[in-house]
Amino acid sequence: MNARRYQFDNPLPTPQQEPHLPVYQPQPMPGPAVYEDGRPIVVQHIHHAPPDRTVQRVALGAGVGGGAVAAGVFLGPMLATLLASAALPIAFIALALVSAAWGIGKVVSAVGGPEGESAAKNVAKARRRG
C-alpha cells in the first residue's frame, strides 16, 4: 500500500440512500359540531373596540372625513393631558387658600382676645348658615 501524499487521495465514501421522509397527506376536516337534536353549535367571538378608538370608528362610520378623525386621535390625548396637568396647580392653590384662611382665623382668635373669638364664632355661624 502506498503512503498517502495528500488528503484528497482518500477514496470518497460510498453514498448512502436517504430514508424516505413521510409524505403529508391532508385529511378531510370534521363537519360542524351539532347538538343531539341536530341544531348546529354556534361559536361567537364578540370583540369590543378599545375605548380610545371607539369615537374615531363611529366618526368614520358616520361619514366624517379623515381629517376630523386624525384630529380626534391626536387632540384627544392632548386634551386629557392638559386637563390632568391643569388640575394639579388648581388643587395646590385651593389647599393654600384653605390653609391661609384657617391660619388667619387662628391668628385672629388668638390675638384679638374675647373680641377676636366672638368674631371667629360669628364667621363660623355665618358659614354654617350660608
For each residue, the residues with C-beta under 8 A, 3 or more apart:
1:
2:
3:
4: 7 9 10
5: 9
6: 9
7: 4 10
8:
9: 4 5 6
10: 4 7
11:
12:
13:
14:
15:
16:
17:
18:
19:
20:
21:
22:
23:
24:
25:
26:
27:
28:
29:
30:
31:
32: 40 41
33: 40 41
34: 38 39 40 41
35: 38 39 40 41
36:
37:
38: 34 35
39: 34 35
40: 32 33 34 35
41: 32 33 34 35
42:
43:
44:
45:
46:
47:
48:
49: 53 54 57
50: 53 54
51: 54
52: 76 77
53: 49 50 56 57
54: 49 50 51 57 58
55: 58 59 72 76
56: 53 59 60 69 72 73
57: 49 53 54 60 61
58: 54 55 61 62
59: 55 56 62 64 68 69 72
60: 56 57 63 64 66 69
61: 57 58
62: 58 59
63: 60
64: 59 60 68 69
65: 68 69
66: 60 69 70
67: 70 71
68: 59 64 65 71 72
69: 56 59 60 64 65 66 72 73
70: 66 67 73 74
71: 67 68 74 75
72: 55 56 59 68 69 75 76
73: 56 69 70 76
74: 70 71 77 78
75: 71 72 78 79
76: 52 55 72 73 79 80
77: 52 74 80 81
78: 74 75 81 82
79: 75 76 82 83
80: 76 77 83 84
81: 77 78 84 85
82: 78 79 85 86
83: 79 80 86 87
84: 80 81 87 88
85: 81 82 88
86: 82 83 89 90
87: 83 84 90 91
88: 84 85 91 92
89: 86 92 93
90: 86 87 93 94
91: 87 88 94 95
92: 88 89 95 96
93: 89 90 96 97
94: 90 91 97 98
95: 91 92 98 99
96: 92 93 99 100
97: 93 94 100 101
98: 94 95 101 102
99: 95 96 102 103
100: 96 97 103 104
101: 97 98 104 105
102: 98 99 105 106
103: 99 100 106 107
104: 100 101 107 108
105: 101 102 108 109 120 123
106: 102 103 109 110
107: 103 104 110 111
108: 104 105 111 112 116 119 120
109: 105 106 112 116 117 119 120
110: 106 107 116
111: 107 108 116
112: 108 109 115 116 117 119
113: 116 117
114: 117 118
115: 112 118 119
116: 108 109 110 111 112 113 119 120
117: 109 112 113 114 120 121
118: 114 115 121 122
119: 108 109 112 115 116 122 123
120: 105 108 109 116 117 123 124
121: 117 118 124 125
122: 118 119 125 126
123: 105 119 120 126 127
124: 120 121 127 128
125: 121 122 128 129
126: 122 123 129 130
127: 123 124 130
128: 124 125
129: 125 126
130: 126 127
